Amino acid sequence: MRGMLARPWRGAGWLVLSVLAGVARAGGGPREVTPNRVDYRIEATVDTTLMRLAGHEYIRFENHTDAPTSELRLHLYWNAFANNRSTHLIGSNGELRGVDIEDGWGWQRVTSLKSGDTELASTFTYEHPDDGNADDRTVLRVALPVPIEPGATAQFEVTWEAQIPRCRRRCGYQGNFLFISQWFPKLGVFEGSRGWNCHQFHSNTEFFSDYGTYDVSIDLPGKYRGKVGSSGVVDNVEPHGDRVITHCSAPALDDRMRLDASGRAPLVHDFAWTADPDYQVRHFPFSFDAWKDKFETEITTSVRAFGGEKNIRLRNVDVQLLMQPEHADQWERHGKAACAALFFYGLWFGEYPYSQVTCVDPQWGSAAGGMEYPTLFTAGTSLWTTPEMHSPEFVTVHECGHQFWYGLVGNNEFEASWLDEGFNSYTDAEVMSRRFGLRSSTTDYSHVPFFGVAPVSAPGGGVLDNFLSARNIPLPWTSFALTPVRNSGFVNLWRDQPQLAFVEEFSDARSQQRGGYLGDPDRDQIDTPAFRYVDSRSYGVNSYRRTAVVLRSLVGVVGYEPFLRGMRHYSEQWRFRHPYAQDFFDSFCEGAGVDVHWYFEDLFRGTGTVDWSIDVQQQRESERKGVFQAGPADEFVALDQKKKEETPAKSEPADEHAPADAPKPSAAKHDEDSPWKARVLVVRHGDLRLPLTIELRYDDKSTERRTWSREDQAATHWLSIEVSGKKKLVAVVIDPERTYFIDTDMSNNSWFDATDRVAPWRWTERIFERYVHVLHWQAGLGG
């Protein structure tokens, strides 16, 4: 092996890092003083002809738990792609992103693991802690000759070889493009008396590992010189004949010497790298001062929430962009989106502590887009995109945002994926709405986008539609069919004529998340291990959109500034550590200064839903009629008769033009000056109980608010509000600030005295226009 393994751990930095780590431990949280620390030195040589990788690594492990360990457990993730009987491929039905796997397999094999001079290969066993699948080889157990005691440090030397898989999910190769992640034998997380947390690689799980440092050398053919990106930074490139060795450090050596705003020395918990001779390398600077004047309201709110401007300042960051040639003109859009994430996430949750973040534009069709790794992430875009489409802006904000939720706060993604994906989904929508506004929807025809969407699906469908559009005409008495017009994007464009028959659609990212939540709101608890959800749909809803909706609704319970304080407190308390659900619940309540454990139990550990509805009955008060008595001893008096006696009769002039048998006009039931009387009925459908605000709006522009507490909701599912007076109700609105995104039906959350008679006709015209175009096309086979 060239160069690196002969070098010691990198110089004086190791001593300084140890001192800084001690500073960090002094401020530990309530459950865990400090996590274990694992440092790696890795050297890898890549044969791009055979797509083989040979690796050698040193692991330095510090046991900071209260228990010894007599074994190691390591992840060998690439064995998930070794055959169709791995737990990963069984869970995905033998497919990776919709492609049946027939070739391009990948694997890893540890050939040696030494503790000092002692070879431990004879103790290797594969473990299957989650499902007992004997064909799965993604977890390797190694028995140790001597236990590693609490407070002790151990070093190991590992040699391995691997077949790089075809890039169909997250990692691998496609042509000259390499994206190499989860590629080295990596220790699981030792949790003391709980043992090793080292799950198999499932189709719906990501990763979990300890924080530390990485010093990595990558030996590649010379064509990759200057075209390598990695976690941390590339800090040296050494040509060797027709090859080149790229040295990388994560975090960067300078970053390791710097305490971040929380008083800790930056670390990372994984390392990924990429190489492509076609990369066009660009750099986009992030400067806090350049952003803060653009968002004065958010700055003011954050200063008030966090107690001063010194608590919101952020460091400058170099955004490195590795762009594919066909997307090179989009590099500024990627850069601005990454800066938006660095600004808002940093403002709300604490600064990004590294000097660089790398955004990778993966090769088209590689299935490597939309994935996060420490200080490096992959985005995704297309040729015809425009800023109104929010692509690549959305995926860039989301994946860069993972540098905070997962990168800096390192939850267990196997057991609590929602602690990073859900938190990140909540935040990315808040960033998108503030920075990029509404998204304009498009409809694609042969990968070319056209603005607008169909207001209604086309008439027909199935056999009828295929026959009328000449796509499938069965021949009588045979099993054959004619297909004169094949399904084609261009034919569909001809048929739909979107410029004439489609309507504009603008959507807010927060509402889109709510729509996703409504697709599966109650089959699983949010707080469920990622590989235990009932299916992939439930995993996606609960890990991403439902968590985002529940967090957004939490703002309605505690208020925006307490919410920010709770989230910031949690993110700082658990930075470079491993929180679980209860850690978040406790830390948030402490930081927000509000005890909402009930909310977390109901919303994260329950499956209840809620739908509030409103109904209003309003009329003028009628005349008093009947018999009344002033007191117990008074006689009853017929009020209407008394009025007749006291009021002199008035003669009405005869209508000389009225026919003799015309009915006499009846007396008006209500006087125009009679007071209004209304009954507002609010009904709660479902098990969730949240404090609710109801706003009543009157015709004189005044408003009134009533509250319905959680305690009162325990007694009844409905609330009746009666109002009377000279003012007329013109509207009643539940949750007027629209803070509760978890309401399963918001269409019944408001009542209005006036009726919109224009909108139904407008939509009727649009639907009719759509049908006219499609039916005309079908009737004439294209017009």
Residue pairs with C-beta under 8 A, 6 or more apart in sequence:
1 43
1 45
1 56
2 43
2 217
2 219
2 240
2 245
3 43
3 217
3 238
3 245
3 247
4 41
4 43
4 215
4 217
4 247
5 41
5 43
5 56
5 58
9 39
9 41
9 60
9 215
10 215
10 249
10 253
13 253
13 256
13 257
16 256
16 257
17 213
17 256
17 265
20 259
20 264
20 265
21 34
21 37
21 265
23 259
23 263
23 264
23 265
24 34
24 263
24 264
24 265
24 576
25 33
25 34
27 263
28 34
29 573
29 574
29 577
29 583
29 587
30 583
30 586
31 583
32 577
32 578
33 64
34 64
34 577
35 64
35 189
35 210
35 211
35 576
35 577
35 578
36 61
36 62
36 63
36 64
36 65
36 189
36 190
36 210
37 61
37 62
37 64
37 210
37 211
37 212
37 267
38 59
38 60
38 61
38 62
38 187
38 209
38 210
38 211
38 212
39 59
39 60
39 212
39 213
39 214
40 57
40 58
40 59
40 60
40 184
40 212
40 213
40 214
40 215
40 216
40 271
41 57
41 58
41 214
41 215
41 216
42 55
42 56
42 57
42 184
42 214
42 215
42 216
42 217
42 271
43 55
43 56
43 57
43 216
43 217
43 219
44 53
44 54
44 55
44 56
44 183
44 184
44 216
44 217
44 218
44 219
45 53
45 54
45 55
45 219
46 52
46 53
46 164
46 178
46 218
46 219
46 220
47 53
47 54
48 173
48 176
48 178
48 220
48 221
51 163
51 164
51 173
52 161
52 162
52 163
52 164
53 161
53 162
53 163
53 164
53 180
53 183
54 160
54 161
54 162
55 158
55 159
55 160
55 161
55 162
55 183
55 184
56 157
56 158
56 159
56 160
57 157
57 158
57 160
57 184
57 185
58 155
58 156
58 157
58 158
59 155
59 156
59 157
59 158
59 187
60 153
60 154
60 155
60 212
61 72
61 148
61 153
61 154
61 155
61 156
61 187
62 152
62 153
63 69
63 148
63 149
63 150
63 151
63 152
63 153
63 154
63 190
64 150
64 151
65 150
65 190
65 191
65 192
65 193
66 150
66 192
66 193
67 150
67 192
67 193
68 147
68 148
68 149
68 150
69 144
69 147
69 148
69 190
69 196
70 143
70 144
70 147
70 148
71 141
71 142
71 143
71 144
71 196
72 113
72 141
72 142
72 144
72 156
72 187
72 196
73 127
73 139
73 140
73 141
73 142
73 187
73 188
73 196
73 198
74 110
74 139
74 140
74 142
74 185
74 186
74 187
74 188
74 198
75 138
75 139
75 140
75 182
75 185
75 186
75 187
75 188
75 198
75 201
75 207
75 209
76 108
76 110
76 137
76 138
76 139
76 140
76 185
77 108
77 138
77 182
77 183
77 186
77 201
77 207
78 106
78 107
78 108
78 162
78 163
78 164
78 165
78 171
78 182
78 183
79 86
79 107
79 108
79 136
79 137
79 138
79 201
80 86
80 87
80 88
80 89
80 136
80 138
80 201
81 88
81 89
81 96
81 101
81 105
81 106
81 107
81 165
81 172
82 105
82 106
82 107
82 137
83 89
83 105
83 135
84 90
84 94
84 101
85 133
85 135
85 136
86 133
86 135
86 136
86 137
86 138
86 201
87 128
87 130
87 131
87 133
87 136
87 138
87 200
87 201
87 202
87 203
88 136
88 138
88 200
88 201
88 202
88 203
89 95
89 96
89 101
89 203
90 133
91 202
91 203
91 204
91 531
92 203
94 100
94 101
95 101
96 168
96 169
96 367
97 168
97 169
97 367
99 168
99 367
101 168
103 166
104 165
104 166
104 168
104 172
105 163
105 165
105 166
106 162
106 163
106 164
106 165
106 166
106 172
107 137
107 162
107 163
108 160
108 161
108 162
108 185
109 160
109 161
109 162
110 121
110 124
110 140
110 158
110 159
110 160
110 185
111 121
111 159
111 160
111 161
112 119
112 121
112 157
112 158
112 159
113 119
113 120
113 121
113 124
113 142
113 156
113 157
113 158
113 159
113 185
114 120
114 156
114 157
114 158
115 144
115 145
115 146
115 154
115 155
115 156
116 155
118 145
120 142
120 143
120 144
120 145
123 141
123 142
123 143
124 140
124 141
124 142
125 140
125 141
126 136
126 137
126 139
126 140
126 141
127 139
127 140
127 141
127 198
128 134
128 136
128 139
128 200
129 139
129 198
129 199
129 200
130 199
130 200
130 202
130 531
131 200
133 200
136 200
138 200
138 201
139 188
139 198
139 199
139 200
140 185
144 154
148 154
150 192
158 185
160 184
160 185
162 183
164 172
164 173
164 178
164 180
165 171
165 172
165 173
166 172
166 173
166 174
167 173
167 174
167 177
167 179
167 366
167 367
167 368
168 367
169 367
170 179
170 181
170 182
170 367
170 368
170 371
171 179
171 180
171 181
171 182
171 183
171 272
171 368
172 178
172 179
172 180
172 366
172 368
173 179
174 363
174 365
174 366
175 363
176 223
176 276
176 277
176 278
177 274
177 275
177 276
177 278
177 362
177 363
177 366
178 274
178 275
178 276
179 272
179 274
179 360
179 362
179 366
179 368
179 378
180 272
180 273
180 274
180 275
181 270
181 272
181 371
181 373
182 201
182 207
182 270
182 272
183 272
184 271
186 209
186 270
187 198
187 209
187 210
188 196
188 197
188 198
188 199
188 208
188 209
189 196
189 197
189 198
189 208
189 209
189 210
189 412
189 578
190 196
190 197
191 197
197 208
197 412
197 414
197 415
199 205
199 208
199 414
199 415
199 531
202 414
202 530
202 531
203 536
204 417
204 530
204 531
204 533
204 536
204 539
205 413
205 414
205 417
205 530
205 531
206 413
206 414
206 417
206 530
207 270
207 413
207 414
208 410
208 411
208 412
208 413
208 414
208 415
208 578
209 269
209 270
209 410
210 269
210 578
211 267
211 268
211 269
211 410
211 576
211 577
212 267
212 268
212 269
213 249
213 250
213 251
213 256
213 267
213 268
214 231
214 232
214 248
214 249
214 250
214 268
214 271
215 247
215 248
215 249
216 230
216 247
216 248
216 249
216 250
216 271
216 273
217 245
217 246
217 247
217 248
218 228
218 230
218 245
218 246
218 248
218 273
218 275
219 240
219 243
219 244
219 245
220 228
220 243
220 244
220 245
220 246
220 275
221 242
221 243
221 244
222 239
222 241
222 242
222 243
222 244
223 277
224 244
224 246
224 275
224 276
224 277
225 237
225 239
225 244
226 237
226 281
227 275
227 276
227 277
227 278
227 279
227 281
227 322
228 234
228 237
228 246
228 248
228 273
228 274
228 275
229 273
229 274
229 275
229 279
229 320
229 322
229 358
229 360
229 376
230 246
230 248
230 250
230 271
230 272
230 273
230 274
230 358
230 376
231 248
231 250
231 268
231 270
231 271
231 272
231 273
231 358
231 373
231 374
231 375
231 376
232 248
232 249
232 250
232 251
232 252
232 255
232 268
232 271
232 354
232 356
232 374
232 375
233 248
233 249
233 250
233 252
233 355
233 356
234 246
234 247
234 248
235 247
235 248
235 249
235 252
235 253
236 246
236 247
237 244
237 245
237 246
237 247
238 244
238 245
238 246
238 247
248 271
248 273
250 268
250 271
250 374
250 375
251 266
251 267
251 268
251 353
251 354
251 375
252 354
252 355
252 356
254 355
255 266
255 353
255 354
255 355
256 265
256 266
257 265
258 265
258 266
258 353
259 265
260 266
260 350
260 351
260 353
260 575
261 311
261 313
261 350
261 351
261 353
262 350
262 572
262 575
264 575
264 576
266 353
266 354
266 576
267 576
268 374
268 375
268 407
269 374
269 410
270 373
270 374
271 373
271 374
272 373
272 374
272 376
273 376
274 322
274 360
274 362
274 376
274 378
276 322
276 324
276 363
278 324
278 325
278 363
279 322
279 323
279 324
280 322
280 323
280 324
280 325
280 328
280 331
281 320
281 321
281 322
281 323
282 320
282 321
282 323
282 328
282 331
282 335
283 318
283 319
283 320
283 321
284 318
284 319
284 321
284 331
284 332
284 334
284 335
284 336
284 338
284 339
285 316
285 317
285 318
285 319
286 316
286 317
286 318
286 319
286 338
286 339
286 342
286 343
287 316
288 313
288 314
288 315
288 316
288 343
288 346
291 339
291 343
292 299
295 343
295 434
298 344
298 347
298 434
299 312
299 347
301 560
301 561
301 564
302 312
302 347
302 348
302 564
303 309
303 311
303 312
304 561
305 561
305 564
305 565
305 568
306 312
306 564
306 565
306 568
312 347
313 351
314 342
314 343
314 346
314 347
314 351
314 352
315 351
315 352
315 353
315 355
317 342
317 352
317 354
317 355
317 356
317 357
318 355
318 356
318 357
319 335
319 338
319 339
319 342
319 356
319 357
319 358
319 359
320 356
320 357
320 358
320 359
321 331
321 334
321 335
321 358
321 359
321 361
322 358
322 359
322 360
322 361
323 330
323 331
323 334
323 361
324 361
324 362
324 363
324 364
326 364
326 383
327 361
327 381
327 383
330 361
330 381
330 385
330 392
333 387
333 392
333 393
334 359
334 361
334 379
334 381
334 392
334 396
335 359
336 393
337 392
337 393
337 394
337 396
337 397
337 400
338 357
338 359
338 396
338 397
338 400
340 393
340 397
340 431
340 435
340 436
341 396
341 397
341 400
341 401
341 403
341 428
341 431
342 352
342 357
342 400
344 427
344 430
344 431
344 434
344 435
345 352
345 400
345 401
345 403
345 404
345 427
345 431
346 352
346 404
348 427
348 564
348 567
348 568
349 404
349 408
349 427
349 567
349 568
349 571
349 572
350 404
350 408
350 568
350 571
350 572
350 575
352 403
352 404
352 408
353 408
354 375
356 375
357 375
357 376
357 377
357 400
357 403
358 375
358 376
358 377
359 377
359 378
359 379
359 396
359 399
359 400
360 368
360 376
360 377
360 378
360 379
361 378
361 379
361 380
361 381
361 392
362 368
362 369
362 378
362 379
362 380
368 378
369 378
369 379
369 380
369 395
370 378
370 379
370 380
370 395
370 398
370 399
371 377
371 378
371 399
372 378
372 399
372 402
372 403
372 406
372 407
374 403
374 407
375 403
375 407
377 399
377 400
377 402
377 403
378 399
379 392
379 395
379 396
379 399
380 391
380 392
380 395
381 391
381 392
381 395
382 391
382 447
382 449
383 447
384 447
384 448
384 449
385 391
385 392
385 449
387 393
387 436
388 439
388 440
388 451
389 439
389 440
389 442
389 449
390 432
390 436
390 439
390 509
393 432
393 436
394 428
394 432
394 439
394 509
397 428
397 431
397 432
397 435
398 424
398 425
398 428
401 424
401 427
401 428
401 431
402 420
402 424
404 424
404 427
404 571
405 411
405 419
405 420
405 421
405 423
405 424
405 427
406 413
406 420
406 424
408 571
408 575
408 576
409 419
409 420
409 570
409 571
409 574
409 575
409 577
409 579
410 576
410 577
410 578
411 419
411 420
411 578
411 579
411 580
412 419
412 578
412 580
413 420
413 530
414 529
414 530
414 531
415 529
415 530
415 580
416 527
416 529
416 530
416 580
416 581
417 530
417 539
417 543
418 526
418 527
418 542
418 543
418 544
418 546
418 547
418 604
419 579
419 580
419 581
419 584
421 543
421 544
421 547
422 526
422 542
422 543
422 544
422 545
422 546
422 547
422 548
422 550
422 551
423 547
423 551
425 513
425 544
425 545
425 547
425 548
426 513
426 547
426 548
426 551
426 552
428 509
429 508
429 509
429 510
429 512
429 513
429 548
429 552
430 510
432 439
432 509
433 508
433 509
433 510
438 506
438 507
438 508
439 506
439 507
439 508
439 509
440 451
440 504
440 505
440 506
441 451
441 452
441 453
441 504
441 505
441 506
441 507
442 449
442 450
442 451
442 452
442 453
443 449
443 450
443 452
443 453
443 454
443 496
443 498
443 502
444 450
444 489
445 489
445 490
445 492
445 493
446 488
446 489
446 490
446 493
447 489
448 489
450 493
450 498
450 499
450 502
451 498
451 502
451 504
452 498
452 499
452 502
452 503
452 504
452 505
453 502
453 503
453 505
454 496
454 498
454 501
454 502
454 503
454 770
455 502
455 503
455 763
455 766
455 767
455 770
456 767
456 770
456 771
458 465
458 495
458 496
458 770
458 774
459 465
459 771
459 774
459 775
460 468
460 774
460 778
463 472
465 471
465 778
466 472
466 473
467 473
467 474
468 778
468 779
469 485
469 495
469 777
469 778
469 781
470 482
470 484
470 485
470 781
471 483
471 485
471 486
471 487
472 481
472 482
472 483
473 481
473 482
473 483
473 484
474 480
474 481
475 481
475 482
485 491
485 781
485 782
494 777
494 782
495 773
495 774
495 777
495 778
495 782
496 502
496 773
496 774
497 773
500 769
500 773
501 769
501 770
501 772
501 773
501 774
502 770
503 766
510 548
510 552
510 741
513 544
513 545
513 548
513 549
513 552
513 741
514 545
514 549
514 741
516 540
516 541
516 544
516 545
516 546
517 541
517 545
517 546
517 548
517 549
517 741
517 742
518 744
519 537
519 541
520 537
520 538
520 541
520 542
520 546
521 541
521 546
521 609
521 742
521 744
522 607
522 608
522 609
523 534
523 538
523 607
524 533
524 534
524 538
524 542
524 607
525 542
525 604
525 605
525 606
525 607
526 542
526 546
526 547
526 550
526 603
526 604
526 605
527 581
527 604
527 605
528 542
530 539
530 543
533 539
533 542
533 543
547 604
549 741
549 742
550 603
550 604
550 742
552 739
552 741
553 603
553 690
553 739
553 740
553 741
553 742
554 563
554 596
554 599
554 603
555 563
555 739
556 690
556 735
556 737
556 739
556 740
557 594
557 596
557 599
557 690
557 691
558 566
558 592
558 594
558 596
562 592
562 593
562 594
563 592
565 591
565 592
565 593
566 587
566 588
566 589
566 590
566 591
566 592
566 594
567 588
567 591
568 591
569 587
569 588
569 590
569 591
569 592
570 579
570 583
570 584
570 587
570 588
570 591
573 587
573 591
574 583
574 584
574 587
579 587
581 600
581 604
581 605
584 600
585 597
585 600
585 604
588 596
588 600
589 595
589 596
589 597
598 710
599 690
602 608
602 688
602 689
603 688
603 742
606 687
606 688
608 686
608 687
608 688
609 686
609 687
609 688
609 742
609 744
610 684
610 685
610 686
610 687
610 688
610 689
610 690
610 740
610 742
610 743
610 744
611 684
611 685
611 686
611 743
611 744
611 745
611 748
612 682
612 683
612 684
612 685
612 692
612 734
612 735
612 743
612 748
612 749
613 682
613 683
613 685
613 745
613 748
613 749
614 680
614 681
614 682
614 683
614 694
614 732
614 734
614 748
614 749
614 750
614 751
615 680
615 681
615 683
615 751
616 678
616 679
616 680
616 681
616 729
616 732
616 751
617 678
617 679
617 681
618 676
618 677
618 678
618 679
618 728
618 729
618 753
619 670
619 676
619 677
619 678
620 670
620 671
620 674
620 675
620 676
620 677
621 670
621 674
621 675
621 676
621 677
621 724
622 669
622 670
622 674
623 640
623 669
623 670
623 671
624 639
624 640
625 639
625 640
626 638
626 639
626 640
627 636
627 637
627 638
627 639
628 636
628 637
628 639
629 635
629 636
629 637
655 662
675 724
675 725
675 726
676 723
676 724
676 725
676 726
676 727
676 728
676 729
677 722
677 723
677 724
678 722
678 723
678 724
678 729
679 720
679 721
679 722
680 694
680 696
680 720
680 721
680 722
680 723
680 729
680 732
680 751
681 718
681 719
681 720
681 721
682 692
682 694
682 708
682 718
682 719
682 720
682 721
682 734
683 717
683 718
684 692
684 713
684 717
684 718
685 717
686 744
688 742
689 710
689 713
689 714
690 710
690 740
691 707
691 708
691 709
691 710
692 707
692 708
692 713
692 734
692 735
692 740
693 705
693 706
693 707
693 708
693 734
693 735
693 736
693 737
694 705
694 706
694 707
694 708
694 719
694 721
694 732
694 733
694 734
695 703
695 704
695 705
695 732
695 733
695 736
696 703
696 704
696 705
696 706
696 721
696 723
696 729
696 731
696 732
697 703
697 729
697 730
697 731
697 732
697 733
698 704
698 727
698 728
698 729
698 730
699 727
699 728
699 729
699 730
700 727
702 727
704 723
705 736
706 721
708 719
712 719
723 729
728 753
729 753
730 752
730 753
730 754
731 750
731 751
731 752
731 753
732 750
732 751
733 749
733 750
733 751
734 749
734 750
735 743
735 749
738 746
743 749
776 783
777 783
